[in-house]
Amino acid sequence: MTTDQLPDWLKQQAEQIVKRGRDVRQEISRLSSNAAEKFHRTKDGLLGLSRAVLDGAVAGAQQALPAERTSALREVIAGLADGLSISANALKLTLQESRATGKHFADEDLNKVAGDFRDVREKFADAVGHATKKLGGQVADQFHNLTEHASRTLDHARPAFESAIRAAAENPAQVGKEAVCAGAGAAREAAGILFSELGKRLDQAGQHLRQPPK
């Protein structure tokens, strides 16, 4: 699948989750976190991921009753924020481990992931409002309530986003000190390696989420 095909694919997946109506928050969270690494490689990044999920959710909610639409979209918003938080925490852990070994990821990758989290932090509620306006009817009249819900939900995710942004900013600054400690093991990674490392960690997180409770 090419990066150009990712938004349509994600939209279709989100639409099907909402149509099924089962475990919407958890399913959207898993979908979003699993797709995060792939969307870091795209121009629109995590904001593009958010828009695709929201557009798919709106499409999936079209046939539901107005009250059910609102409930489903609230679950989608919460699940999307959960998934983005998982991605932020995965990035933070990946960068912490890299500093411990003196590994320095490419500046362009660090700038990209930090910028992606800044964008979604600042424009998440706007993306929710834009998507929900497409429904029409009662939900369109209530889209302000959904954007307010998005803002409150984002407040819970904001600390994870801020930690991820700080970790990305600190990685280049720490590499000199950590390289001395790591000795010959220190290395500057090629562009794109950060995304690959992040993808592996998110795969591990996804496997954990899929495990049945003990």
N, C-alpha and C positions, 0 to 999 in steps of 0.2 A: 504494500500500500504506500503510495507517495504522500508527501506532506500536503499536497493539494487536495487529496481525497479524505484526509483526516476529519475535517469539520462535518462533512456530510455523513461519514460513518458514525461519528459520535452522536450527531443529531438523531440518526436512526435508532441507535442503541438507547438513548434517553427516551425517545418516543415510545419504544416498546416497553420500557420499564414502567412508565406512567400508565400505559394502557393495561398492563397486567395488574397494576395496583397493589402489589405485594412487596412489603419491605422496601418501600420506595426510597426512604432516606439511606438505608444501608446500601442498597444497590447503586444509587447515584454516587454515594461516597466511594464505593469500590471502583466504579467506572471512571470517575474523575481522577482518582489517585493513580490508577493504572495507566491512564492516558497522559498524565502530566509530563513525563519525560519526553514523549513524542512531540507534545505541543511546545516544549521549550525550544525545539529545533525549528519551529515555524516563526514567521514574522510576528504574528499577533500573540504568540505565547499563551499564557494562562488566561488572559482576557478572551482570546479567541476560543479557548476551551470552554470557558464559562458561557459565552454567547451560544456556542453550539449546543451545550447541554440544555440551556434555557429555551432555545428555539425548539429543540426536540421535545422538551417537556410541555411546552405550550401546544405543539401539534398533537401530542398524545392526550392532552386534556380537553381537546375540542368537543368530544362527544359526551363528556361528563356533565352532570348537573352543576350549576354555578357554585353551590356550596362545596361540592366535591372537588371542583376545579381548584378553588382557593386552598382547600386543605392539601391537595396533592402538590400544588406549587410551593406551599410552605415547606413541605417535606423535601422537595427538590432543592430549594434554597439552602435548607439546613444540611442536606447531604452533600451538596456542592461545596459548601464551606468546610465541612468535615474532610472531604477529599483533598481540598487545597491545603488544609492544615497538616494532613498526613504528608503531603508532598513537601511542605515547608520543613517539617521535622526531619524528614528523610534527607533533605539537602543539608540541614544543620549537622546531622550526624556524619554524613559523608565528608563534609569539610573538616569536622573535628578530627576524624580519623586520618585525613590526609595531612593535617598539621602534625599529628603525632609521629608520622613517618617522614616528614619533610617533603611531602609531595605538594607540588604547586600546579594547580590547573591553569589553563590558558586564561588570560585576562578577558578575552572576548567572551568566553563561556561564563565567567563569573559576573561580568557586566550584564550579560543577557538574562541570567536567572534572577539577579537582583532587580533588574528592570521589569521583568515579568511580575514579580511579587509586588513591586511598587504600583504597577498599572492596575492589577486586580484589587489591591488595597484601596485605591483611589476611585475606581470606576465600577466596582461590583454592583452597588445599588443602582447606578444608572443603567447597567446592562439588564438588571432585573426589570426595571421600569420599562425599558424599551421593548423587551420581549413580551411582557404581560399586556401591553397596550394592544397587541395583535389579536387578543382573544375576542374583544368586543363584549357587549352586554354588561352584565353585572360585574364581572371580574375587572373589566376595563374601568368601571366606576370605582373599583376598590384598589386600583393598582398602587395608589399612594400608600395604602396599608401594607401591601406586599413589599414596596421599597423600604418602608420603615422597618418591616420585619427583616429585610435583607441587611439594613444598617445595624440592627441589634445583633443579628447573627454574626455579622462581620466583626463586631466588637469582640466576640469570643475568639475569633480566629486571628485577630490582629497581633497578639503577642507572638504567635508562631511565625507570622509573616515578618515581623520586625526582627526576630531572632535569625531568620534565614537571611535577611538583607544584611544584617551586621556580620554574620558568618562569612558571607560572600565578600564583604568589604575587607574583612580582617585577613583573609587567606593570603593575599599578596604581601601584606605587611608583616606577617609572621614567618614567611617562608625562610628568610635569612637566618633568623634565630633557630628555627626548628631544623634547618638544614645542618647547622653546626652540631646539633644534638644527634641527628640521624646519620651524620657522616656520609659514607659512600652511598647510602640508601636514598639520599635525597635526589629528587628528579623533577624536572619540569615536564608536565604531561602535554601531549599534543591536543590541539583543538578538537572538541567533541568527546574527549574521554570523560569529562565531568558528567555529560548526559548519560553515557553508558554506565558509569558507576551509580548514578542516581537511579537509573532504570533497574539495575540489579537490586538495589535496596527496596525500591517500590514493589518489585516482584515478590520479595520476601515478605513485605508488609501485606500484600494482597493474599499470599498463601496463609498468613496468620489469620487474616479476617475470614477466610473461607473455612477455617477449622471449626468443627462443631463445639459448642461449649461443653466443658467437662462437668 
